[in-house]
Structure formats: structure tokens, C-alpha cells
Amino acid sequence: MHPDSNKTQIKIAVEKIFSVKVASVNTANRQGKRKRTRTGYGKRKNTKRAIVTLAPGSKPIDLFGTPT
């Protein structure tokens, strides 16, 4: 998820890519972890996570391609 994307952009993208109806989108900004390097400390980049709730009656998103 791009850190600058907002809930409306996420909703439109998920509906377009997966052909589903989105009920709501919740987002969380996570701080990157501080990690040791040879020369001292570095930091992993910050990430944004999105939790998408599908509308009732919408088909589930098959992420892993499980056979049905």
C-alpha cells in the first residue's frame, strides 16, 4: 500500500481489481523497525496497512488460488 493513498483510493482500487463491493476500509500506519547495521543503527521504511471489509453478499477474494 502506498503511504499517500487514502481510503477512497483504496476502495476504488480493490473494487476494480477484484470485482467486489467494498463496505468499509480501515487503515493503519506502522512505524518501521529500528535495526542494527555495521555502522550503527538504521531504520526500515514505514508501511501502511489496509483492512477492507466486503459488503454482505459480495464474493470472497481468493488470494491464494485455492481450488474450489
PEJO-V35803 format. One record per backbone hydrogen bond with DSSP energy under -1.0 kcal/mol. CO is the residue of the C=O (numbers start at 0). NH is the residue of the N-H. If there is no record, write none. Layout:
co->{CO	CO}
nh->{NH	NH}
//
This chain:
co->{1	5	6	7	8	9	10	11	12	13	20	23	25	27	29	32	34	39	41	46	48	50	52	52	54	60}
nh->{4	9	10	11	12	13	14	15	16	17	54	52	50	48	46	43	41	36	34	29	27	25	22	23	57	62}
//
